Amino acid sequence: MAVIKTIDLVGVSNESWRDAASQALADASKTLRGIQGMDVLETSAVVANNEITEYHTHVRIKFRIER
């Protein structure tokens, strides 16, 4: 029997929502083992002077609990 745990993170990038998601996954992989998937829950951006200055991607990381 397996148990999958999830954590929610918000990745931040100056380049794109995709890069922000990759940043979240990269940071999660530094401390989590057994990552099995990721859902993109939401995207948003910070705007200044009518331009996007930061891309935010809210993700849910799924990983298997080791016994």
PDB file of N, H, CA, C and O in Angstrom:
ATOM      1  N   MET A   1       0.835  -1.173   0.000  1.00  0.00           N
ATOM      2  CA  MET A   1       0.000   0.000   0.000  1.00  0.00           C
ATOM      3  C   MET A   1       0.885   1.243   0.000  1.00  0.00           C
ATOM      4  O   MET A   1       1.913   1.276   0.676  1.00  0.00           O
ATOM      5  N   ALA A   2       0.494   2.242  -0.742  1.00  0.00           N
ATOM      6  H   ALA A   2      -0.342   2.215  -1.291  1.00  0.00           H
ATOM      7  CA  ALA A   2       1.265   3.484  -0.847  1.00  0.00           C
ATOM      8  C   ALA A   2       0.417   4.655  -0.377  1.00  0.00           C
ATOM      9  O   ALA A   2      -0.810   4.642  -0.474  1.00  0.00           O
ATOM     10  N   VAL A   3       1.102   5.656   0.128  1.00  0.00           N
ATOM     11  H   VAL A   3       2.099   5.666   0.206  1.00  0.00           H
ATOM     12  CA  VAL A   3       0.457   6.901   0.510  1.00  0.00           C
ATOM     13  C   VAL A   3       1.181   8.026  -0.221  1.00  0.00           C
ATOM     14  O   VAL A   3       2.410   8.108  -0.210  1.00  0.00           O
ATOM     15  N   ILE A   4       0.394   8.888  -0.854  1.00  0.00           N
ATOM     16  H   ILE A   4      -0.604   8.821  -0.863  1.00  0.00           H
ATOM     17  CA  ILE A   4       0.949  10.040  -1.557  1.00  0.00           C
ATOM     18  C   ILE A   4       0.627  11.288  -0.741  1.00  0.00           C
ATOM     19  O   ILE A   4      -0.522  11.508  -0.358  1.00  0.00           O
ATOM     20  N   LYS A   5       1.630  12.087  -0.481  1.00  0.00           N
ATOM     21  H   LYS A   5       2.563  11.908  -0.792  1.00  0.00           H
ATOM     22  CA  LYS A   5       1.459  13.342   0.237  1.00  0.00           C
ATOM     23  C   LYS A   5       1.599  14.479  -0.756  1.00  0.00           C
ATOM     24  O   LYS A   5       2.263  14.329  -1.782  1.00  0.00           O
ATOM     25  N   THR A   6       0.982  15.615  -0.464  1.00  0.00           N
ATOM     26  H   THR A   6       0.443  15.737   0.369  1.00  0.00           H
ATOM     27  CA  THR A   6       1.098  16.779  -1.346  1.00  0.00           C
ATOM     28  C   THR A   6       1.533  17.999  -0.541  1.00  0.00           C
ATOM     29  O   THR A   6       1.238  18.129   0.647  1.00  0.00           O
ATOM     30  N   ILE A   7       2.238  18.879  -1.225  1.00  0.00           N
ATOM     31  H   ILE A   7       2.478  18.774  -2.190  1.00  0.00           H
ATOM     32  CA  ILE A   7       2.537  20.203  -0.671  1.00  0.00           C
ATOM     33  C   ILE A   7       2.274  21.236  -1.761  1.00  0.00           C
ATOM     34  O   ILE A   7       2.462  20.962  -2.946  1.00  0.00           O
ATOM     35  N   ASP A   8       1.847  22.397  -1.360  1.00  0.00           N
ATOM     36  H   ASP A   8       1.694  22.620  -0.397  1.00  0.00           H
ATOM     37  CA  ASP A   8       1.612  23.493  -2.292  1.00  0.00           C
ATOM     38  C   ASP A   8       2.764  24.479  -2.206  1.00  0.00           C
ATOM     39  O   ASP A   8       3.215  24.832  -1.116  1.00  0.00           O
ATOM     40  N   LEU A   9       3.234  24.919  -3.362  1.00  0.00           N
ATOM     41  H   LEU A   9       2.867  24.632  -4.247  1.00  0.00           H
ATOM     42  CA  LEU A   9       4.311  25.905  -3.457  1.00  0.00           C
ATOM     43  C   LEU A   9       3.946  26.938  -4.514  1.00  0.00           C
ATOM     44  O   LEU A   9       3.131  26.666  -5.395  1.00  0.00           O
ATOM     45  N   VAL A  10       4.535  28.100  -4.430  1.00  0.00           N
ATOM     46  H   VAL A  10       5.197  28.321  -3.714  1.00  0.00           H
ATOM     47  CA  VAL A  10       4.413  29.115  -5.475  1.00  0.00           C
ATOM     48  C   VAL A  10       5.816  29.403  -5.991  1.00  0.00           C
ATOM     49  O   VAL A  10       6.663  29.930  -5.269  1.00  0.00           O
ATOM     50  N   GLY A  11       6.048  29.047  -7.255  1.00  0.00           N
ATOM     51  H   GLY A  11       5.360  28.619  -7.841  1.00  0.00           H
ATOM     52  CA  GLY A  11       7.317  29.357  -7.898  1.00  0.00           C
ATOM     53  C   GLY A  11       7.280  30.767  -8.453  1.00  0.00           C
ATOM     54  O   GLY A  11       6.229  31.260  -8.863  1.00  0.00           O
ATOM     55  N   VAL A  12       8.434  31.406  -8.462  1.00  0.00           N
ATOM     56  H   VAL A  12       9.288  31.005  -8.129  1.00  0.00           H
ATOM     57  CA  VAL A  12       8.537  32.793  -8.936  1.00  0.00           C
ATOM     58  C   VAL A  12       9.617  32.873 -10.005  1.00  0.00           C
ATOM     59  O   VAL A  12      10.691  32.289  -9.865  1.00  0.00           O
ATOM     60  N   SER A  13       9.318  33.609 -11.082  1.00  0.00           N
ATOM     61  H   SER A  13       8.446  34.084 -11.196  1.00  0.00           H
ATOM     62  CA  SER A  13      10.283  33.772 -12.172  1.00  0.00           C
ATOM     63  C   SER A  13      10.139  35.157 -12.783  1.00  0.00           C
ATOM     64  O   SER A  13       9.070  35.766 -12.731  1.00  0.00           O
ATOM     65  N   ASN A  14      11.211  35.637 -13.353  1.00  0.00           N
ATOM     66  H   ASN A  14      12.079  35.142 -13.395  1.00  0.00           H
ATOM     67  CA  ASN A  14      11.166  36.887 -14.118  1.00  0.00           C
ATOM     68  C   ASN A  14      10.925  36.616 -15.595  1.00  0.00           C
ATOM     69  O   ASN A  14      10.788  37.550 -16.384  1.00  0.00           O
ATOM     70  N   GLU A  15      10.872  35.312 -15.982  1.00  0.00           N
ATOM     71  H   GLU A  15      10.983  34.553 -15.341  1.00  0.00           H
ATOM     72  CA  GLU A  15      10.803  34.958 -17.398  1.00  0.00           C
ATOM     73  C   GLU A  15       9.444  34.441 -17.864  1.00  0.00           C
ATOM     74  O   GLU A  15       8.931  34.898 -18.885  1.00  0.00           O
ATOM     75  N   SER A  16       8.844  33.477 -17.116  1.00  0.00           N
ATOM     76  H   SER A  16       9.261  33.106 -16.287  1.00  0.00           H
ATOM     77  CA  SER A  16       7.591  32.880 -17.582  1.00  0.00           C
ATOM     78  C   SER A  16       6.928  32.073 -16.476  1.00  0.00           C
ATOM     79  O   SER A  16       7.547  31.763 -15.458  1.00  0.00           O
ATOM     80  N   TRP A  17       5.647  31.733 -16.694  1.00  0.00           N
ATOM     81  H   TRP A  17       5.144  31.984 -17.521  1.00  0.00           H
ATOM     82  CA  TRP A  17       4.942  30.870 -15.750  1.00  0.00           C
ATOM     83  C   TRP A  17       5.551  29.471 -15.760  1.00  0.00           C
ATOM     84  O   TRP A  17       5.642  28.827 -14.714  1.00  0.00           O
ATOM     85  N   ARG A  18       5.962  29.006 -16.914  1.00  0.00           N
ATOM     86  H   ARG A  18       5.889  29.529 -17.763  1.00  0.00           H
ATOM     87  CA  ARG A  18       6.600  27.687 -17.012  1.00  0.00           C
ATOM     88  C   ARG A  18       7.892  27.644 -16.195  1.00  0.00           C
ATOM     89  O   ARG A  18       8.145  26.676 -15.478  1.00  0.00           O
ATOM     90  N   ASP A  19       8.695  28.684 -16.305  1.00  0.00           N
ATOM     91  H   ASP A  19       8.489  29.470 -16.887  1.00  0.00           H
ATOM     92  CA  ASP A  19       9.931  28.749 -15.533  1.00  0.00           C
ATOM     93  C   ASP A  19       9.628  28.821 -14.035  1.00  0.00           C
ATOM     94  O   ASP A  19      10.347  28.230 -13.230  1.00  0.00           O
ATOM     95  N   ALA A  20       8.584  29.533 -13.663  1.00  0.00           N
ATOM     96  H   ALA A  20       8.000  30.013 -14.318  1.00  0.00           H
ATOM     97  CA  ALA A  20       8.194  29.613 -12.251  1.00  0.00           C
ATOM     98  C   ALA A  20       7.822  28.227 -11.728  1.00  0.00           C
ATOM     99  O   ALA A  20       8.196  27.877 -10.609  1.00  0.00           O
ATOM    100  N   ALA A  21       7.093  27.434 -12.514  1.00  0.00           N
ATOM    101  H   ALA A  21       6.790  27.719 -13.423  1.00  0.00           H
ATOM    102  CA  ALA A  21       6.748  26.064 -12.118  1.00  0.00           C
ATOM    103  C   ALA A  21       8.013  25.222 -11.985  1.00  0.00           C
ATOM    104  O   ALA A  21       8.139  24.437 -11.046  1.00  0.00           O
ATOM    105  N   SER A  22       8.934  25.378 -12.903  1.00  0.00           N
ATOM    106  H   SER A  22       8.832  26.016 -13.666  1.00  0.00           H
ATOM    107  CA  SER A  22      10.196  24.639 -12.846  1.00  0.00           C
ATOM    108  C   SER A  22      11.003  25.013 -11.613  1.00  0.00           C
ATOM    109  O   SER A  22      11.646  24.155 -11.008  1.00  0.00           O
ATOM    110  N   GLN A  23      10.975  26.288 -11.233  1.00  0.00           N
ATOM    111  H   GLN A  23      10.453  26.985 -11.724  1.00  0.00           H
ATOM    112  CA  GLN A  23      11.685  26.741 -10.038  1.00  0.00           C
ATOM    113  C   GLN A  23      11.100  26.085  -8.784  1.00  0.00           C
ATOM    114  O   GLN A  23      11.842  25.670  -7.893  1.00  0.00           O
ATOM    115  N   ALA A  24       9.774  25.994  -8.718  1.00  0.00           N
ATOM    116  H   ALA A  24       9.171  26.331  -9.442  1.00  0.00           H
ATOM    117  CA  ALA A  24       9.118  25.348  -7.571  1.00  0.00           C
ATOM    118  C   ALA A  24       9.515  23.876  -7.494  1.00  0.00           C
ATOM    119  O   ALA A  24       9.822  23.369  -6.415  1.00  0.00           O
ATOM    120  N   LEU A  25       9.509  23.195  -8.627  1.00  0.00           N
ATOM    121  H   LEU A  25       9.259  23.607  -9.504  1.00  0.00           H
ATOM    122  CA  LEU A  25       9.881  21.778  -8.656  1.00  0.00           C
ATOM    123  C   LEU A  25      11.353  21.590  -8.275  1.00  0.00           C
ATOM    124  O   LEU A  25      11.690  20.669  -7.532  1.00  0.00           O
ATOM    125  N   ALA A  26      12.213  22.449  -8.776  1.00  0.00           N
ATOM    126  H   ALA A  26      11.939  23.198  -9.380  1.00  0.00           H
ATOM    127  CA  ALA A  26      13.643  22.352  -8.469  1.00  0.00           C
ATOM    128  C   ALA A  26      13.896  22.531  -6.974  1.00  0.00           C
ATOM    129  O   ALA A  26      14.693  21.798  -6.389  1.00  0.00           O
ATOM    130  N   ASP A  27      13.228  23.493  -6.359  1.00  0.00           N
ATOM    131  H   ASP A  27      12.581  24.088  -6.835  1.00  0.00           H
ATOM    132  CA  ASP A  27      13.414  23.696  -4.921  1.00  0.00           C
ATOM    133  C   ASP A  27      12.841  22.530  -4.122  1.00  0.00           C
ATOM    134  O   ASP A  27      13.452  22.096  -3.146  1.00  0.00           O
ATOM    135  N   ALA A  28      11.683  22.018  -4.518  1.00  0.00           N
ATOM    136  H   ALA A  28      11.186  22.370  -5.311  1.00  0.00           H
ATOM    137  CA  ALA A  28      11.082  20.882  -3.813  1.00  0.00           C
ATOM    138  C   ALA A  28      11.979  19.664  -3.887  1.00  0.00           C
ATOM    139  O   ALA A  28      12.089  18.914  -2.916  1.00  0.00           O
ATOM    140  N   SER A  29      12.618  19.458  -5.018  1.00  0.00           N
ATOM    141  H   SER A  29      12.529  20.067  -5.806  1.00  0.00           H
ATOM    142  CA  SER A  29      13.454  18.268  -5.202  1.00  0.00           C
ATOM    143  C   SER A  29      14.721  18.295  -4.349  1.00  0.00           C
ATOM    144  O   SER A  29      15.391  17.272  -4.207  1.00  0.00           O
ATOM    145  N   LYS A  30      15.054  19.448  -3.784  1.00  0.00           N
ATOM    146  H   LYS A  30      14.510  20.279  -3.900  1.00  0.00           H
ATOM    147  CA  LYS A  30      16.218  19.539  -2.906  1.00  0.00           C
ATOM    148  C   LYS A  30      15.972  18.846  -1.567  1.00  0.00           C
ATOM    149  O   LYS A  30      16.913  18.370  -0.933  1.00  0.00           O
ATOM    150  N   THR A  31      14.718  18.788  -1.139  1.00  0.00           N
ATOM    151  H   THR A  31      13.954  19.175  -1.655  1.00  0.00           H
ATOM    152  CA  THR A  31      14.421  18.217   0.177  1.00  0.00           C
ATOM    153  C   THR A  31      13.446  17.052   0.147  1.00  0.00           C
ATOM    154  O   THR A  31      13.295  16.362   1.155  1.00  0.00           O
ATOM    155  N   LEU A  32      12.785  16.811  -0.969  1.00  0.00           N
ATOM    156  H   LEU A  32      12.907  17.371  -1.788  1.00  0.00           H
ATOM    157  CA  LEU A  32      11.806  15.725  -1.060  1.00  0.00           C
ATOM    158  C   LEU A  32      12.330  14.605  -1.934  1.00  0.00           C
ATOM    159  O   LEU A  32      12.961  14.847  -2.962  1.00  0.00           O
ATOM    160  N   ARG A  33      12.062  13.367  -1.513  1.00  0.00           N
ATOM    161  H   ARG A  33      11.549  13.171  -0.678  1.00  0.00           H
ATOM    162  CA  ARG A  33      12.374  12.202  -2.351  1.00  0.00           C
ATOM    163  C   ARG A  33      11.059  11.622  -2.852  1.00  0.00           C
ATOM    164  O   ARG A  33      10.016  11.797  -2.222  1.00  0.00           O
ATOM    165  N   GLY A  34      11.111  10.946  -3.965  1.00  0.00           N
ATOM    166  H   GLY A  34      11.959  10.805  -4.477  1.00  0.00           H
ATOM    167  CA  GLY A  34       9.944  10.242  -4.479  1.00  0.00           C
ATOM    168  C   GLY A  34       8.883  11.134  -5.095  1.00  0.00           C
ATOM    169  O   GLY A  34       7.702  10.788  -5.068  1.00  0.00           O
ATOM    170  N   ILE A  35       9.276  12.276  -5.652  1.00  0.00           N
ATOM    171  H   ILE A  35      10.235  12.557  -5.675  1.00  0.00           H
ATOM    172  CA  ILE A  35       8.298  13.142  -6.314  1.00  0.00           C
ATOM    173  C   ILE A  35       7.725  12.390  -7.507  1.00  0.00           C
ATOM    174  O   ILE A  35       8.464  11.861  -8.337  1.00  0.00           O
ATOM    175  N   GLN A  36       6.388  12.350  -7.581  1.00  0.00           N
ATOM    176  H   GLN A  36       5.788  12.780  -6.906  1.00  0.00           H
ATOM    177  CA  GLN A  36       5.731  11.586  -8.636  1.00  0.00           C
ATOM    178  C   GLN A  36       4.894  12.430  -9.582  1.00  0.00           C
ATOM    179  O   GLN A  36       4.486  11.948 -10.639  1.00  0.00           O
ATOM    180  N   GLY A  37       4.638  13.650  -9.231  1.00  0.00           N
ATOM    181  H   GLY A  37       4.970  14.041  -8.373  1.00  0.00           H
ATOM    182  CA  GLY A  37       3.828  14.471 -10.121  1.00  0.00           C
ATOM    183  C   GLY A  37       3.657  15.875  -9.577  1.00  0.00           C
ATOM    184  O   GLY A  37       4.057  16.191  -8.456  1.00  0.00           O
ATOM    185  N   MET A  38       3.051  16.699 -10.403  1.00  0.00           N
ATOM    186  H   MET A  38       2.726  16.442 -11.314  1.00  0.00           H
ATOM    187  CA  MET A  38       2.829  18.092 -10.036  1.00  0.00           C
ATOM    188  C   MET A  38       1.618  18.595 -10.792  1.00  0.00           C
ATOM    189  O   MET A  38       1.490  18.362 -11.994  1.00  0.00           O
ATOM    190  N   ASP A  39       0.725  19.285 -10.094  1.00  0.00           N
ATOM    191  H   ASP A  39       0.828  19.474  -9.117  1.00  0.00           H
ATOM    192  CA  ASP A  39      -0.416  19.932 -10.725  1.00  0.00           C
ATOM    193  C   ASP A  39      -0.201  21.438 -10.696  1.00  0.00           C
ATOM    194  O   ASP A  39       0.240  21.986  -9.686  1.00  0.00           O
ATOM    195  N   VAL A  40      -0.509  22.106 -11.796  1.00  0.00           N
ATOM    196  H   VAL A  40      -0.867  21.661 -12.617  1.00  0.00           H
ATOM    197  CA  VAL A  40      -0.492  23.566 -11.820  1.00  0.00           C
ATOM    198  C   VAL A  40      -1.888  24.018 -11.414  1.00  0.00           C
ATOM    199  O   VAL A  40      -2.865  23.733 -12.106  1.00  0.00           O
ATOM    200  N   LEU A  41      -1.978  24.722 -10.291  1.00  0.00           N
ATOM    201  H   LEU A  41      -1.184  24.954  -9.729  1.00  0.00           H
ATOM    202  CA  LEU A  41      -3.267  25.135  -9.757  1.00  0.00           C
ATOM    203  C   LEU A  41      -3.687  26.520 -10.211  1.00  0.00           C
ATOM    204  O   LEU A  41      -4.871  26.780 -10.429  1.00  0.00           O
ATOM    205  N   GLU A  42      -2.709  27.408 -10.351  1.00  0.00           N
ATOM    206  H   GLU A  42      -1.748  27.196 -10.174  1.00  0.00           H
ATOM    207  CA  GLU A  42      -3.048  28.800 -10.644  1.00  0.00           C
ATOM    208  C   GLU A  42      -1.802  29.531 -11.147  1.00  0.00           C
ATOM    209  O   GLU A  42      -0.680  29.206 -10.757  1.00  0.00           O
ATOM    210  N   THR A  43      -2.008  30.499 -11.998  1.00  0.00           N
ATOM    211  H   THR A  43      -2.919  30.763 -12.314  1.00  0.00           H
ATOM    212  CA  THR A  43      -0.920  31.376 -12.414  1.00  0.00           C
ATOM    213  C   THR A  43      -1.345  32.817 -12.151  1.00  0.00           C
ATOM    214  O   THR A  43      -2.523  33.161 -12.245  1.00  0.00           O
ATOM    215  N   SER A  44      -0.365  33.648 -11.820  1.00  0.00           N
ATOM    216  H   SER A  44       0.592  33.368 -11.744  1.00  0.00           H
ATOM    217  CA  SER A  44      -0.635  35.063 -11.597  1.00  0.00           C
ATOM    218  C   SER A  44       0.639  35.837 -11.909  1.00  0.00           C
ATOM    219  O   SER A  44       1.682  35.249 -12.197  1.00  0.00           O
ATOM    220  N   ALA A  45       0.543  37.141 -11.848  1.00  0.00           N
ATOM    221  H   ALA A  45      -0.304  37.619 -11.614  1.00  0.00           H
ATOM    222  CA  ALA A  45       1.707  37.961 -12.172  1.00  0.00           C
ATOM    223  C   ALA A  45       1.692  39.244 -11.363  1.00  0.00           C
ATOM    224  O   ALA A  45       0.640  39.717 -10.932  1.00  0.00           O
ATOM    225  N   VAL A  46       2.881  39.797 -11.166  1.00  0.00           N
ATOM    226  H   VAL A  46       3.735  39.412 -11.516  1.00  0.00           H
ATOM    227  CA  VAL A  46       3.047  41.116 -10.573  1.00  0.00           C
ATOM    228  C   VAL A  46       3.260  42.089 -11.724  1.00  0.00           C
ATOM    229  O   VAL A  46       4.067  41.830 -12.617  1.00  0.00           O
ATOM    230  N   VAL A  47       2.546  43.198 -11.707  1.00  0.00           N
ATOM    231  H   VAL A  47       1.891  43.409 -10.981  1.00  0.00           H
ATOM    232  CA  VAL A  47       2.614  44.172 -12.792  1.00  0.00           C
ATOM    233  C   VAL A  47       3.098  45.509 -12.250  1.00  0.00           C
ATOM    234  O   VAL A  47       2.646  45.970 -11.203  1.00  0.00           O
ATOM    235  N   ALA A  48       4.023  46.123 -12.978  1.00  0.00           N
ATOM    236  H   ALA A  48       4.391  45.748 -13.829  1.00  0.00           H
ATOM    237  CA  ALA A  48       4.489  47.479 -12.657  1.00  0.00           C
ATOM    238  C   ALA A  48       4.684  48.227 -13.968  1.00  0.00           C
ATOM    239  O   ALA A  48       5.267  47.695 -14.914  1.00  0.00           O
ATOM    240  N   ASN A  49       4.203  49.440 -14.020  1.00  0.00           N
ATOM    241  H   ASN A  49       3.730  49.872 -13.252  1.00  0.00           H
ATOM    242  CA  ASN A  49       4.318  50.272 -15.235  1.00  0.00           C
ATOM    243  C   ASN A  49       3.762  49.549 -16.454  1.00  0.00           C
ATOM    244  O   ASN A  49       4.350  49.592 -17.535  1.00  0.00           O
ATOM    245  N   ASN A  50       2.634  48.890 -16.272  1.00  0.00           N
ATOM    246  H   ASN A  50       2.156  48.855 -15.394  1.00  0.00           H
ATOM    247  CA  ASN A  50       1.922  48.186 -17.356  1.00  0.00           C
ATOM    248  C   ASN A  50       2.704  47.031 -17.962  1.00  0.00           C
ATOM    249  O   ASN A  50       2.447  46.636 -19.100  1.00  0.00           O
ATOM    250  N   GLU A  51       3.654  46.487 -17.216  1.00  0.00           N
ATOM    251  H   GLU A  51       3.863  46.807 -16.292  1.00  0.00           H
ATOM    252  CA  GLU A  51       4.423  45.334 -17.690  1.00  0.00           C
ATOM    253  C   GLU A  51       4.523  44.295 -16.586  1.00  0.00           C
ATOM    254  O   GLU A  51       4.548  44.631 -15.402  1.00  0.00           O
ATOM    255  N   ILE A  52       4.579  43.021 -16.984  1.00  0.00           N
ATOM    256  H   ILE A  52       4.558  42.748 -17.946  1.00  0.00           H
ATOM    257  CA  ILE A  52       4.751  41.946 -16.016  1.00  0.00           C
ATOM    258  C   ILE A  52       6.195  41.971 -15.526  1.00  0.00           C
ATOM    259  O   ILE A  52       7.140  41.944 -16.314  1.00  0.00           O
ATOM    260  N   THR A  53       6.339  42.023 -14.210  1.00  0.00           N
ATOM    261  H   THR A  53       5.571  42.044 -13.570  1.00  0.00           H
ATOM    262  CA  THR A  53       7.679  42.026 -13.628  1.00  0.00           C
ATOM    263  C   THR A  53       8.024  40.699 -12.964  1.00  0.00           C
ATOM    264  O   THR A  53       9.200  40.367 -12.820  1.00  0.00           O
ATOM    265  N   GLU A  54       6.999  39.930 -12.552  1.00  0.00           N
ATOM    266  H   GLU A  54       6.043  40.199 -12.668  1.00  0.00           H
ATOM    267  CA  GLU A  54       7.210  38.615 -11.961  1.00  0.00           C
ATOM    268  C   GLU A  54       6.071  37.692 -12.332  1.00  0.00           C
ATOM    269  O   GLU A  54       4.906  38.089 -12.323  1.00  0.00           O
ATOM    270  N   TYR A  55       6.412  36.463 -12.658  1.00  0.00           N
ATOM    271  H   TYR A  55       7.359  36.140 -12.665  1.00  0.00           H
ATOM    272  CA  TYR A  55       5.432  35.421 -12.939  1.00  0.00           C
ATOM    273  C   TYR A  55       5.357  34.495 -11.723  1.00  0.00           C
ATOM    274  O   TYR A  55       6.388  34.057 -11.211  1.00  0.00           O
ATOM    275  N   HIS A  56       4.153  34.202 -11.268  1.00  0.00           N
ATOM    276  H   HIS A  56       3.316  34.558 -11.684  1.00  0.00           H
ATOM    277  CA  HIS A  56       3.943  33.298 -10.136  1.00  0.00           C
ATOM    278  C   HIS A  56       3.134  32.092 -10.606  1.00  0.00           C
ATOM    279  O   HIS A  56       2.127  32.250 -11.295  1.00  0.00           O
ATOM    280  N   THR A  57       3.569  30.897 -10.240  1.00  0.00           N
ATOM    281  H   THR A  57       4.388  30.769  -9.681  1.00  0.00           H
ATOM    282  CA  THR A  57       2.833  29.680 -10.562  1.00  0.00           C
ATOM    283  C   THR A  57       2.638  28.876  -9.279  1.00  0.00           C
ATOM    284  O   THR A  57       3.600  28.451  -8.638  1.00  0.00           O
ATOM    285  N   HIS A  58       1.371  28.680  -8.922  1.00  0.00           N
ATOM    286  H   HIS A  58       0.590  29.025  -9.443  1.00  0.00           H
ATOM    287  CA  HIS A  58       0.994  27.911  -7.735  1.00  0.00           C
ATOM    288  C   HIS A  58       0.891  26.445  -8.165  1.00  0.00           C
ATOM    289  O   HIS A  58       0.088  26.101  -9.032  1.00  0.00           O
ATOM    290  N   VAL A  59       1.705  25.593  -7.555  1.00  0.00           N
ATOM    291  H   VAL A  59       2.358  25.873  -6.851  1.00  0.00           H
ATOM    292  CA  VAL A  59       1.727  24.170  -7.924  1.00  0.00           C
ATOM    293  C   VAL A  59       1.488  23.299  -6.702  1.00  0.00           C
ATOM    294  O   VAL A  59       1.738  23.707  -5.568  1.00  0.00           O
ATOM    295  N   ARG A  60       1.000  22.093  -6.953  1.00  0.00           N
ATOM    296  H   ARG A  60       0.796  21.761  -7.875  1.00  0.00           H
ATOM    297  CA  ARG A  60       0.865  21.071  -5.912  1.00  0.00           C
ATOM    298  C   ARG A  60       1.787  19.921  -6.285  1.00  0.00           C
ATOM    299  O   ARG A  60       1.591  19.264  -7.307  1.00  0.00           O
ATOM    300  N   ILE A  61       2.794  19.682  -5.450  1.00  0.00           N
ATOM    301  H   ILE A  61       2.954  20.216  -4.620  1.00  0.00           H
ATOM    302  CA  ILE A  61       3.776  18.623  -5.665  1.00  0.00           C
ATOM    303  C   ILE A  61       3.285  17.361  -4.961  1.00  0.00           C
ATOM    304  O   ILE A  61       2.871  17.409  -3.802  1.00  0.00           O
ATOM    305  N   LYS A  62       3.333  16.229  -5.669  1.00  0.00           N
ATOM    306  H   LYS A  62       3.670  16.189  -6.610  1.00  0.00           H
ATOM    307  CA  LYS A  62       2.907  14.945  -5.099  1.00  0.00           C
ATOM    308  C   LYS A  62       4.119  14.048  -4.928  1.00  0.00           C
ATOM    309  O   LYS A  62       4.919  13.888  -5.851  1.00  0.00           O
ATOM    310  N   PHE A  63       4.255  13.457  -3.729  1.00  0.00           N
ATOM    311  H   PHE A  63       3.606  13.587  -2.979  1.00  0.00           H
ATOM    312  CA  PHE A  63       5.373  12.562  -3.490  1.00  0.00           C
ATOM    313  C   PHE A  63       4.944  11.397  -2.624  1.00  0.00           C
ATOM    314  O   PHE A  63       4.038  11.513  -1.798  1.00  0.00           O
ATOM    315  N   ARG A  64       5.604  10.283  -2.825  1.00  0.00           N
ATOM    316  H   ARG A  64       6.339  10.189  -3.496  1.00  0.00           H
ATOM    317  CA  ARG A  64       5.293   9.044  -2.117  1.00  0.00           C
ATOM    318  C   ARG A  64       5.991   9.043  -0.758  1.00  0.00           C
ATOM    319  O   ARG A  64       7.183   9.338  -0.662  1.00  0.00           O
ATOM    320  N   ILE A  65       5.237   8.708   0.292  1.00  0.00           N
ATOM    321  H   ILE A  65       4.270   8.469   0.214  1.00  0.00           H
ATOM    322  CA  ILE A  65       5.816   8.579   1.620  1.00  0.00           C
ATOM    323  C   ILE A  65       6.534   7.247   1.710  1.00  0.00           C
ATOM    324  O   ILE A  65       5.979   6.197   1.385  1.00  0.00           O
ATOM    325  N   GLU A  66       7.787   7.311   2.162  1.00  0.00           N
ATOM    326  H   GLU A  66       8.238   8.164   2.426  1.00  0.00           H
ATOM    327  CA  GLU A  66       8.584   6.088   2.303  1.00  0.00           C
ATOM    328  C   GLU A  66       8.310   5.457   3.658  1.00  0.00           C
ATOM    329  O   GLU A  66       8.150   6.151   4.662  1.00  0.00           O
ATOM    330  N   ARG A  67       8.259   4.150   3.670  1.00  0.00           N
ATOM    331  H   ARG A  67       8.389   3.587   2.854  1.00  0.00           H
ATOM    332  CA  ARG A  67       8.006   3.417   4.924  1.00  0.00           C
ATOM    333  C   ARG A  67       9.237   2.701   5.359  1.00  0.00           C
ATOM    334  O   ARG A  67       9.227   2.029   6.391  1.00  0.00           O
TER     335      ARG A  67
END
